[in-house]
Amino acid sequence: MTLAMDQSRLALPYIGGATVDVDERTVVLEPADTTIRVGSVALAGPEHVEAAVAAATEAFPAWRDLSAEERGDMILAAAAALEAEAPALIDLLAREVGKVLPDARADIMGSIAMLKNFVALVRELATDPNHAGEPGTGQAVLVKVRHVPVGPVAVIGPWNTPVFLTFNGIAPSLASGCTVIVKPAVEAPLALTAVVRILAEHLPPGVLNVVPGRGSVVGQALAEHPGIRALMFTGGTETGRRIQAAAAGNLKKVALELGGNDPAIILEDAEIDDSMITELVAGSFGMTGQICFNIKRIYVHRSHYDEFVERFTEAVGRVVIGDPHDETAHIGPLTTRDGYENAKRLLSDAVAAGATVRELGTYSKSAKRDSGLYISPTVVTGIAPDSELVLDEQFAPIMPIIAFDTDDEAVAEANRTEFGLASSVWSADLAHAERVAGRIEAGNTFINTHRLGASVPFVPFGGVKQSGLGRTHGMYSLHHCTEEHGIVGFTEPATQLPGISHWQSVVAGVDA
């Protein structure tokens, strides 16, 4: 039996190269059919966090001291093992998260690619490991700034894209020489735990550990632990605030990728065509609207409003909703019961407030609507700009569309919330779009695109305001798990540097 399907192993903590038994568990149900049990996951306690930190601390010096080539060889061997298990992992992920197979495939295969990319980046940096600067003042002949691994890193993952987004922390940390402790989201822990187990079994004991459990217990303990030198979290804003507060007592590095309420602004000089509509439908409803930088609200210049709403609505009507394993389905169910109930409430409130709510799409026969957490792709018009559906992150396949008259109005509405993860501007005039983009309060603003794949690997990704702290991608990710170490060397006393003359008389025995 493959590890991916061995429920008795993948549900438990893996610490210091060994499985640890835990009696308390919680059940994981299929979002597509909540009468079906995918498996169960252990609910570890503070004692398991303590053991994992001890194992990671003990393993760190030897892992750090390996060359980039040696570490990379082990990680690449693990990546090959993950590729062999990929079909089972993709199936498991689709079942527990409810995402359709193309999305599940991208989650798993993208994580493997990320491992390989960070191995290549760290090996490239190792050819000039010290990033030598200019010699500087005096007789300095050695001026170097090294990027050294911080030590044990905690990575707390989300439930919506559990493997790929958690690997935003795992991959750079391992490649740079840190040891890692992973806490999966309790809502979708199985595929991530399986992936981490496969990876960990190809590395020295203690280098990679997994401690499943509740955020209020395991996450809190990791954030508070003084032996954790850096923490990377992806998830909701309120949880991010609690993690930052818990981590404040021991000055660890904290990176937070939090919620978003991303606006798309369609300017007066935009061209409403099939290409734009395709991009906007994909960016709005991908993974059933459960992506942190999905489009969450669309602002359209009044001159285009009626045409846009008609064409967008027509396209959304062709979206197929079905079981995650249904190859004809574009989207599946929502992942969590809480998310499902919140989406139903938001739609009910919008109807009560007089908005026009169009539930669209076509259900495949594979969709078990009575027992699955399905929400139809929905377009909402005639809604107040200050309504909850517009100003808060709905995390569901629901799209409010609002008209505007001027660029200033559109920018003000885009910046109205405390979120600032991503955004987009749509225009046939790139210079005009860039001017508007520069006024939006967000970590990223895309022009004429806004979906998975739009964020290129060498551009930093992250949020402003209540959408987070820090950036990922490439060197920006490595900065979270490394520290700068400056080395300045002289072959003889640095007599030309300031501050020495006052002391020369002391050594020479001459009165000042």
Protein Blocks (a to p, Z undefined) as FASTA:
>chain_A
ZZklmmklmmpcceehiacddfbdcddddfklmkbcfbdcddddfklmmmmmmmmmmmmm
mmmmpcfklmmmmmmmmmmmmmmmmmmmmmmmmmmnopafklmmmmmmmmmmmmmmmmmm
mmmmmmmmnopacebeajbfbdcdddddfbjcdddddfklmmlmmmmmmmmmmmnopacd
ddddfklmmlmmmmmmmmmmmpcehkaccdeddfklmmmmmmmpmklmbdcddddfklmm
mmmmmmmmnopacdddddddddddddfkbccdfklmmmmmmmmmgghhpafkbcfbdcdd
fklmmmmmmmmmmmmmmpccddfklmkbmbdcdfbfklmmmmmmmmmmmmmnopacdded
jddfklcfklmccdcddddehiafkbmklmpcfkpabdcddddfbfklmmmmmmmpmbdf
bdcdddfblklmmmmmmmpccfbdcehiacehjacfklccddehjlogcjeehjllmmmm
cccddddddfbdcfkbghklmmmmmmnopaZZ
